[in-house]
Amino acid sequence: MAIYRFRVSFEDYDDVIREIDIRSTQTFEDLHYAIHRTTGYNAEQSSSFYVSNDHWIKNEEIAFLPTQRKIDRGVTIMSNTKLSRFIDDPHQKFYYTYNFDRPYDFHVELIKILEEEKGKEYPTIIKTVGEAPKPLGAIQAPPNSGEEEDFDFLNEMDVEPEDTEDFETVDDLGIEVPDVEDQEEDEDKDEFMDEFNDNEHADSEDDYHKDDY
């Protein structure tokens, strides 16, 4: 049985390369999963291979987890499509888009057709060059991220409770704080003086009008 050797590379990271051997009778879905065994990405994302020419121009689509719209349009499904169905050239190319929500694009090229080795499992990864970039939008959760912790103001601000003993009090600064009763007496005096001034002003106006007669 024929074994296809594909070279897989990121479109935007051409120094990251994988080479995968896979049986001609295996499916595009098998190749899809094999690719992500080497990238570490979650393979359960809507993705597609496109039959391509030498210039990576997309033609027929072969889809994994397609939208209903694609299904209604009769898109070819990866899980029931053998690789051999679309291999017409010993250097056949496929344009591959992983995860349409946050896509990565790949170039997948057939570079060799080999004989199957007895006892060997396929697909198999035969070459890995470079580290796959982190998935777009991935956020590394901090330890214990599932647990909420109360905010300890003193601890977060690096202030120890005993440090408050070093703060100077009003008494230490020599500032005299008026007694509450004294404040109330002063307020009563102010109100009395304001009333007295109003009465005095009223008397002055009466005297002024008396002079007019």
Backbone bond lengths (Angstrom), bond angles and torsions (degrees), N, CA, C in turn:
res aa  C-N    CA-C-N  psi(-1)  N-CA   C-N-CA  omega(-1)  CA-C   N-CA-C  phi
1 M - - - 1.468 - - 1.529 109.58 -
2 A 1.331 115.40 142.17 1.464 120.64 -177.80 1.526 110.79 -74.02
3 I 1.328 113.38 141.11 1.469 121.12 174.89 1.525 107.83 -114.94
4 Y 1.336 115.09 128.13 1.464 120.33 177.28 1.525 108.86 -94.32
5 R 1.316 115.06 132.74 1.465 119.73 172.25 1.523 108.05 -107.41
6 F 1.341 114.74 116.42 1.465 120.69 -179.88 1.524 110.52 -106.11
7 R 1.323 114.66 139.12 1.468 119.99 169.68 1.528 106.81 -100.20
8 V 1.307 116.00 126.45 1.459 122.24 -177.83 1.517 108.41 -117.14
9 S 1.327 116.80 127.56 1.471 120.41 178.42 1.528 109.62 -139.90
10 F 1.328 115.64 149.28 1.460 120.94 174.90 1.531 109.03 -69.82
11 E 1.314 116.30 139.59 1.464 119.15 178.00 1.526 111.14 -63.40
12 D 1.336 117.47 -38.37 1.465 121.21 -176.65 1.526 113.22 -99.56
13 Y 1.316 117.90 -1.37 1.466 122.35 179.17 1.527 107.15 -136.00
14 D 1.332 116.33 72.41 1.459 119.60 -171.73 1.528 113.47 -72.21
15 D 1.348 117.29 -4.76 1.465 119.65 176.00 1.534 111.26 -89.77
16 V 1.342 117.10 -0.42 1.464 122.00 176.06 1.527 107.34 -103.83
17 I 1.323 116.19 113.08 1.469 121.15 -172.23 1.526 110.34 -131.85
18 R 1.323 115.22 142.05 1.454 121.74 172.33 1.527 108.30 -130.39
19 E 1.334 115.95 143.70 1.460 120.29 172.44 1.518 108.11 -122.16
20 I 1.334 114.63 130.96 1.465 121.75 -171.94 1.526 109.46 -129.90
21 D 1.328 116.04 130.66 1.466 121.63 172.31 1.523 109.01 -98.42
22 I 1.336 115.73 134.54 1.455 120.08 -176.22 1.531 108.93 -150.61
23 R 1.309 117.16 146.93 1.469 121.23 -179.85 1.537 110.32 -67.73
24 S 1.301 115.60 147.90 1.466 120.71 178.51 1.518 111.60 -65.18
25 T 1.347 115.76 -25.43 1.470 120.26 -178.45 1.529 113.19 -87.52
26 Q 1.327 116.38 -5.83 1.463 118.66 177.10 1.527 109.29 -79.48
27 T 1.337 115.69 168.92 1.465 120.05 -170.01 1.525 112.19 -100.71
28 F 1.319 113.50 168.66 1.462 119.27 175.13 1.530 110.80 -64.15
29 E 1.314 116.28 -28.56 1.460 119.39 176.33 1.534 110.31 -66.13
30 D 1.330 117.40 -38.97 1.464 120.80 175.78 1.527 110.71 -60.25
31 L 1.324 116.46 -42.02 1.464 120.47 178.63 1.526 110.74 -66.90
32 H 1.313 116.36 -40.53 1.473 122.37 177.00 1.527 110.53 -55.50
33 Y 1.336 116.86 -49.66 1.467 120.10 -179.76 1.532 111.52 -67.52
34 A 1.318 116.91 -36.24 1.470 120.16 179.21 1.517 111.14 -63.20
35 I 1.317 116.81 -40.66 1.472 120.56 178.88 1.520 110.03 -58.71
36 H 1.325 117.42 -43.53 1.470 119.40 -174.13 1.517 113.68 -85.04
37 R 1.326 116.58 -7.35 1.460 117.48 165.39 1.528 109.54 -69.10
38 T 1.329 117.11 -24.80 1.470 120.86 -178.51 1.529 112.20 -93.27
39 T 1.343 117.95 -22.44 1.467 120.19 -179.86 1.528 111.92 -94.28
40 G 1.332 116.21 -26.44 1.461 119.72 -175.69 1.516 112.68 84.07
41 Y 1.335 118.69 3.91 1.458 121.79 -179.95 1.535 110.73 -76.58
42 N 1.314 114.83 159.07 1.463 121.27 174.84 1.523 108.64 -72.30
43 A 1.313 116.73 112.66 1.466 120.60 -176.29 1.523 113.04 -72.28
44 E 1.322 117.45 -15.93 1.468 120.48 -176.95 1.530 110.66 -83.22
45 Q 1.310 116.46 58.27 1.458 123.49 177.73 1.520 108.62 -131.91
46 S 1.320 116.11 143.62 1.458 120.69 179.29 1.530 110.38 -58.91
47 S 1.335 116.55 123.31 1.464 122.22 -174.65 1.521 109.36 -147.08
48 S 1.345 116.17 164.77 1.465 119.27 -179.98 1.521 111.94 -150.16
49 F 1.333 114.75 143.84 1.459 122.63 163.98 1.525 107.70 -94.90
50 Y 1.337 115.82 148.02 1.455 121.20 174.25 1.528 108.00 -128.16
51 V 1.317 116.40 127.61 1.461 119.36 173.58 1.525 107.27 -62.20
52 S 1.355 116.97 129.71 1.463 120.57 -172.15 1.522 111.39 -129.74
53 N 1.327 114.06 161.67 1.458 119.51 173.48 1.530 108.88 -96.81
54 D 1.314 117.47 -169.75 1.462 121.40 -176.92 1.523 112.99 -65.60
55 H 1.311 117.00 -16.70 1.473 121.21 -179.56 1.532 111.63 -102.47
56 W 1.324 117.09 14.58 1.453 123.90 177.61 1.528 112.84 59.80
57 I 1.319 114.64 34.48 1.462 119.72 174.72 1.529 108.72 -83.28
58 K 1.337 116.27 129.23 1.466 121.16 -175.89 1.523 111.71 -72.84
59 N 1.322 114.33 136.71 1.465 120.48 172.69 1.529 108.48 -124.80
60 E 1.302 119.17 -124.73 1.468 121.17 -174.38 1.530 111.42 -62.56
61 E 1.330 115.11 138.28 1.468 121.81 -177.52 1.526 110.28 -96.97
62 I 1.343 114.28 141.36 1.470 122.08 174.49 1.526 105.73 -125.41
63 A 1.334 118.04 112.37 1.465 122.11 -163.12 1.526 113.69 -108.99
64 F 1.340 113.66 150.80 1.466 123.38 172.01 1.526 107.69 -119.92
65 L 1.340 117.13 126.81 1.468 123.29 -175.04 1.534 111.11 51.74
66 P 1.338 117.06 56.66 1.467 120.17 -177.65 1.519 112.23 -70.09
67 T 1.326 116.08 158.66 1.457 121.29 173.87 1.525 109.38 -71.27
68 Q 1.318 115.75 162.52 1.466 120.00 178.70 1.519 110.71 -61.03
69 R 1.301 116.11 -34.25 1.470 119.82 179.59 1.528 110.86 -62.32
70 K 1.345 116.65 -42.18 1.462 119.82 178.46 1.532 110.62 -67.21
71 I 1.336 116.01 -40.04 1.467 119.72 178.76 1.520 110.33 -60.89
72 D 1.330 117.13 -44.92 1.463 121.23 179.41 1.521 111.48 -62.72
73 R 1.322 114.99 -28.27 1.466 119.87 -179.96 1.528 111.55 -82.41
74 G 1.335 116.61 -7.12 1.452 120.82 176.80 1.517 114.38 85.03
75 V 1.343 116.78 33.11 1.464 119.90 -179.55 1.530 110.44 -63.08
76 T 1.336 116.48 147.93 1.460 121.86 176.33 1.520 109.12 -74.30
77 I 1.332 117.45 136.78 1.461 123.02 -175.75 1.532 110.09 -100.87
78 M 1.324 116.09 135.20 1.469 121.26 -177.79 1.523 112.61 -58.42
79 S 1.323 117.01 -43.50 1.466 120.94 -168.57 1.524 113.47 -63.18
80 N 1.324 117.78 -25.78 1.467 118.90 -178.81 1.532 112.33 -118.70
81 T 1.346 115.86 25.81 1.468 120.21 -179.47 1.524 110.14 -122.04
82 K 1.330 116.43 114.04 1.468 120.93 179.38 1.532 110.38 -73.05
83 L 1.319 115.26 148.45 1.467 121.05 179.48 1.524 111.74 -59.55
84 S 1.333 116.35 -39.50 1.463 120.91 -176.12 1.529 112.93 -60.48
85 R 1.317 116.35 -23.19 1.467 119.64 -178.78 1.526 112.23 -62.19
86 F 1.326 116.52 -29.86 1.466 119.32 -175.91 1.532 112.89 -115.82
87 I 1.326 117.62 18.90 1.462 120.64 177.29 1.530 108.43 -101.63
88 D 1.314 115.21 99.75 1.468 121.12 178.20 1.524 111.71 -109.91
89 D 1.311 116.59 -8.56 1.458 121.90 -173.23 1.527 107.57 -134.87
90 P 1.333 119.33 138.24 1.468 120.82 178.47 1.526 112.92 -65.03
91 H 1.314 116.69 -10.05 1.472 121.63 174.90 1.533 109.91 -125.10
92 Q 1.310 114.95 39.86 1.468 120.82 -178.20 1.529 110.95 -57.44
93 K 1.327 114.88 139.86 1.465 121.21 -179.73 1.528 110.21 -116.88
94 F 1.346 113.22 146.10 1.464 121.26 173.62 1.529 108.33 -132.02
95 Y 1.314 114.73 133.03 1.465 120.45 171.63 1.528 105.94 -90.28
96 Y 1.328 116.75 131.36 1.468 119.83 -173.56 1.523 109.63 -126.95
97 T 1.328 116.22 126.87 1.471 122.07 177.22 1.517 108.98 -113.94
98 Y 1.328 114.54 122.00 1.465 120.78 178.67 1.523 109.88 -101.06
99 N 1.330 117.58 129.89 1.468 124.72 171.82 1.525 111.87 61.12
100 F 1.316 116.26 89.83 1.462 121.11 -176.66 1.524 113.07 -65.34
101 D 1.335 117.74 -20.00 1.468 120.00 177.50 1.527 110.94 -70.62
102 R 1.332 116.34 -42.56 1.472 122.37 177.22 1.527 107.12 -137.33
103 P 1.332 116.66 77.71 1.466 120.09 -164.55 1.527 115.78 -74.67
104 Y 1.330 112.96 147.14 1.458 123.90 163.53 1.521 106.11 -120.44
105 D 1.321 116.66 138.91 1.458 121.41 179.61 1.521 110.34 -110.13
106 F 1.322 115.66 141.59 1.459 122.77 -176.39 1.527 110.16 -128.96
107 H 1.320 114.61 154.02 1.462 122.01 168.13 1.526 107.16 -106.60
108 V 1.318 116.29 125.37 1.464 122.21 -179.56 1.528 106.80 -119.45
109 E 1.324 116.20 117.56 1.462 120.23 -175.19 1.532 111.35 -128.00
110 L 1.308 115.75 131.88 1.467 121.33 174.52 1.536 107.78 -73.74
111 I 1.331 117.46 121.15 1.468 119.74 -177.30 1.524 113.10 -113.28
112 K 1.354 117.54 -18.93 1.462 120.26 178.91 1.522 109.87 -153.79
113 I 1.331 115.29 150.99 1.464 121.19 169.71 1.519 106.44 -119.94
114 L 1.331 116.35 119.64 1.465 122.36 -171.93 1.522 110.82 -119.35
115 E 1.318 114.94 172.07 1.465 120.98 172.63 1.527 109.57 -90.15
116 E 1.314 116.34 143.38 1.465 120.59 179.75 1.532 110.85 -66.03
117 E 1.322 115.71 138.40 1.466 121.51 175.53 1.519 108.58 -93.71
118 K 1.322 115.92 126.70 1.460 120.20 -178.37 1.527 110.82 -63.38
119 G 1.311 114.52 138.61 1.456 120.72 178.11 1.526 114.07 81.31
120 K 1.322 118.32 -2.56 1.465 121.33 -179.54 1.524 110.25 -93.64
121 E 1.314 116.26 138.08 1.467 120.73 179.42 1.524 109.99 -87.92
122 Y 1.329 114.68 141.79 1.468 121.10 178.45 1.534 108.99 -130.26
123 P 1.328 115.98 147.88 1.467 128.25 -1.33 1.528 111.81 -71.74
124 T 1.321 115.16 156.73 1.453 120.69 178.43 1.526 109.75 -137.44
125 I 1.307 115.52 144.52 1.464 121.22 -179.90 1.526 107.79 -89.72
126 I 1.314 117.42 122.40 1.456 119.19 -177.46 1.526 112.87 -109.02
127 K 1.319 117.37 -14.39 1.469 119.20 -179.48 1.525 109.84 -153.54
128 T 1.317 116.08 136.33 1.466 122.52 177.69 1.524 108.72 -135.32
129 V 1.318 116.46 120.78 1.467 121.83 178.87 1.521 108.05 -127.54
130 G 1.334 116.97 125.38 1.457 121.12 177.02 1.516 113.05 80.73
131 E 1.316 114.46 160.24 1.472 121.50 -179.59 1.515 109.86 -100.80
132 A 1.310 115.80 131.38 1.468 120.29 179.35 1.526 110.02 -63.69
133 P 1.331 118.02 137.94 1.465 120.06 177.71 1.520 110.88 -63.91
134 K 1.325 115.20 155.30 1.463 119.17 178.31 1.520 109.53 -64.95
135 P 1.341 117.23 143.02 1.469 119.77 179.11 1.513 111.27 -55.19
136 L 1.325 116.65 141.58 1.455 121.63 -179.44 1.521 110.05 -60.04
137 G 1.367 115.22 132.79 1.454 120.12 179.10 1.488 115.24 79.02
138 A 1.319 118.92 3.72 1.468 120.73 -179.91 1.511 109.60 -70.87
139 I 1.335 116.53 136.11 1.461 123.11 178.50 1.509 108.28 -124.15
140 Q 1.314 114.69 125.08 1.467 118.69 179.40 1.515 109.42 -80.76
141 A 1.320 115.70 118.82 1.467 120.60 -178.33 1.521 109.78 -72.95
142 P 1.349 117.42 135.78 1.458 119.83 177.30 1.515 111.09 -69.92
143 P 1.334 118.64 160.32 1.465 120.98 178.08 1.515 111.08 -56.37
144 N 1.358 116.00 143.35 1.472 122.64 179.38 1.522 111.80 57.33
145 S 1.349 116.17 30.54 1.455 119.26 -176.70 1.522 112.37 -64.63
146 G 1.334 116.84 -19.39 1.454 119.42 -179.48 1.508 113.14 -79.85
147 E 1.330 118.70 -8.55 1.455 121.78 -177.64 1.514 109.65 -110.18
148 E 1.331 115.23 134.87 1.451 119.68 176.91 1.519 109.07 -90.50
149 E 1.313 115.38 138.86 1.451 120.61 178.60 1.514 109.23 -116.97
150 D 1.345 115.61 140.13 1.458 119.99 176.69 1.511 109.35 -68.94
151 F 1.313 115.86 141.21 1.452 120.93 179.55 1.519 109.73 -79.67
152 D 1.304 116.77 117.74 1.455 123.04 177.95 1.512 107.99 -96.31
153 F 1.358 115.25 102.72 1.460 119.66 -173.11 1.518 111.97 -59.86
154 L 1.346 116.37 -45.22 1.467 118.92 -177.12 1.522 111.39 -64.18
155 N 1.344 115.60 -42.98 1.457 118.60 -179.14 1.512 111.62 -68.89
156 E 1.355 116.76 -41.54 1.454 119.52 -177.56 1.514 110.98 -65.93
157 M 1.327 117.67 -32.88 1.461 121.26 -178.85 1.517 112.53 -90.66
158 D 1.358 116.55 5.11 1.461 121.73 178.73 1.520 112.20 57.65
159 V 1.340 116.89 37.90 1.458 121.11 177.00 1.512 107.37 -113.00
160 E 1.326 116.62 119.55 1.460 121.01 178.37 1.521 109.49 -82.61
161 P 1.325 118.19 144.26 1.470 119.87 -178.65 1.523 112.70 -55.26
162 E 1.372 117.98 -38.37 1.447 119.06 -176.82 1.516 112.54 -69.71
163 D 1.361 116.70 -15.86 1.453 118.92 179.30 1.516 111.71 -65.18
164 T 1.349 118.22 -21.32 1.454 121.13 -177.68 1.525 111.13 -67.80
165 E 1.364 116.89 -15.72 1.464 118.59 177.88 1.520 111.57 -67.94
166 D 1.319 117.34 -21.60 1.456 120.55 -178.49 1.512 112.60 -80.88
167 F 1.356 117.65 -11.10 1.452 119.67 -178.87 1.535 108.48 -72.59
168 E 1.346 117.23 137.02 1.460 121.74 178.57 1.512 110.03 -78.33
169 T 1.336 116.66 137.73 1.451 120.98 178.18 1.517 108.92 -88.96
170 V 1.335 114.67 172.78 1.467 119.85 177.86 1.519 110.52 -62.25
171 D 1.359 115.38 -37.40 1.468 118.51 179.42 1.518 110.97 -64.51
172 D 1.378 116.03 -39.32 1.466 119.55 -179.41 1.517 111.25 -62.95
173 L 1.344 117.13 -30.89 1.460 120.31 -177.46 1.534 111.82 -84.09
174 G 1.322 117.80 -5.16 1.459 120.70 177.65 1.507 113.36 76.91
175 I 1.311 118.31 23.93 1.464 121.20 179.66 1.515 108.44 -94.37
176 E 1.350 115.91 125.81 1.461 120.59 -178.40 1.518 109.65 -84.76
177 V 1.299 115.53 124.25 1.462 120.85 179.00 1.519 108.36 -97.53
178 P 1.318 118.12 121.14 1.469 120.31 -177.46 1.513 111.01 -64.50
179 D 1.368 114.75 145.80 1.445 120.35 178.91 1.522 109.64 -72.27
180 V 1.340 116.84 149.00 1.459 121.38 -177.80 1.519 111.02 -61.38
181 E 1.359 117.18 -40.25 1.468 119.72 -179.35 1.516 110.37 -64.91
182 D 1.350 116.73 -39.96 1.463 119.55 178.53 1.518 110.82 -62.64
183 Q 1.331 116.69 -37.98 1.467 119.83 179.24 1.518 110.26 -63.98
184 E 1.362 116.76 -40.74 1.464 119.13 -179.98 1.523 111.07 -64.84
185 E 1.381 117.41 -40.76 1.466 120.20 178.63 1.525 111.04 -62.59
186 D 1.327 116.34 -41.55 1.466 119.56 179.28 1.510 111.02 -62.94
187 E 1.349 116.39 -38.57 1.466 119.60 179.71 1.515 110.12 -65.81
188 D 1.388 117.50 -39.33 1.476 120.19 178.76 1.519 110.37 -63.45
189 K 1.360 116.80 -40.37 1.461 120.17 179.26 1.516 111.00 -63.82
190 D 1.301 116.06 -40.77 1.473 119.34 -179.78 1.509 110.65 -63.45
191 E 1.343 117.40 -41.44 1.453 120.31 179.82 1.530 110.08 -64.50
192 F 1.365 116.34 -40.47 1.459 119.91 -179.93 1.520 111.03 -63.49
193 M 1.326 117.04 -44.14 1.468 121.52 -178.42 1.521 110.11 -64.88
194 D 1.336 116.90 -38.06 1.465 119.56 179.36 1.509 110.11 -65.01
195 E 1.364 116.72 -39.95 1.468 120.40 -179.72 1.528 110.50 -68.04
196 F 1.360 115.02 -39.29 1.457 119.83 179.97 1.530 110.46 -63.76
197 N 1.288 116.51 -42.74 1.462 120.82 179.83 1.513 111.66 -64.27
198 D 1.321 116.79 -35.78 1.466 119.89 178.71 1.520 110.22 -66.82
199 N 1.376 116.46 -41.81 1.460 119.89 -179.87 1.510 110.45 -65.37
200 E 1.349 114.60 -40.48 1.473 118.79 -178.51 1.510 110.18 -64.35
201 H 1.322 115.51 -38.08 1.455 119.70 179.77 1.524 110.56 -67.40
202 A 1.327 115.52 -36.13 1.469 119.29 179.47 1.508 110.39 -67.09
203 D 1.396 117.90 -40.85 1.466 120.74 178.62 1.503 110.12 -62.39
204 S 1.306 117.26 -39.31 1.458 120.69 -178.56 1.502 110.89 -63.65
205 E 1.311 117.35 -36.42 1.460 120.84 179.31 1.516 110.18 -68.76
206 D 1.394 115.96 -38.04 1.470 118.73 178.85 1.515 110.34 -63.11
207 D 1.366 116.33 -43.93 1.471 120.10 178.92 1.509 110.55 -60.66
208 Y 1.311 116.34 -36.89 1.460 120.09 -178.40 1.512 110.58 -65.35
209 H 1.327 116.37 -41.09 1.460 119.92 -179.23 1.520 111.40 -73.06
210 K 1.396 116.48 -32.20 1.446 118.44 177.50 1.512 111.00 -61.80
211 D 1.306 117.54 -37.90 1.462 120.74 -178.61 1.503 112.39 -64.05
212 D 1.316 116.07 -19.42 1.469 119.11 -179.17 1.499 111.82 -75.65
213 Y 1.332 117.18 -19.77 1.464 119.69 -179.27 1.498 111.86 -96.72
